[in-house]
Amino acid sequence: MTNETQYLRVIKIFGGTTVDGPGLRTSVYFAGCKHHCKGCHNPESWDVNGGSLMLVDDIVNEIEYYKFNVTLSGGDPLYQDLDVLSNLCDRIRGLGLNIWLYTGFTIEDLQRDKKYDKILSSVDVIVDGPFILGRKSNDIIFRGSTNQKIFKRDKDNKWSEIYT
């Protein structure tokens, strides 16, 4: 990716949150989600034109300021420009930070579609699947419903389920 001006549509960046993965994290909430899960805790994030356009450089500066590992959420980050999102992930990884990605897509969906290959190799953990209100649970860690799974990527780019 070149150094051209790159933007992503961001609703908010939270530094020091503890609900979007282990430890203190910086969570970046992106605008846009077509999953429209019944009972979604963040339906205002569905609008692909919501939030505001934010330079990747500015997002990285905020992440660098907090110095916490990073969670990408929303909305669904995968409704952003994937090349620009991949560039953001590369820059975050360049800071030595861990990246969790929350998405309404399943890991199987992502692995079947080559357009997600770069993202799959750029993040460390994926929390997958849509929120299903009928499977909502307060007894599972880092997820809202029991159909959602958490996968960690190993050094060989293989994914295995964690926090089962």
Secondary structure, DSSP 8 states (H G I E B T S, - for coil): --SS--EEEEEEEEEEESSSSSSSEEEEEES--S---TT-S-GGG--TT-SEEEEHHHHHHHHHHH--EEEEEES-GGGS-HHHHHHHHHHHHHTT--EEEE-SS-HHHHHH-GGGHHHHTT-SEEEES---GGGB-SSSSS-SBTT-EEEEE-TTS-EEEE--
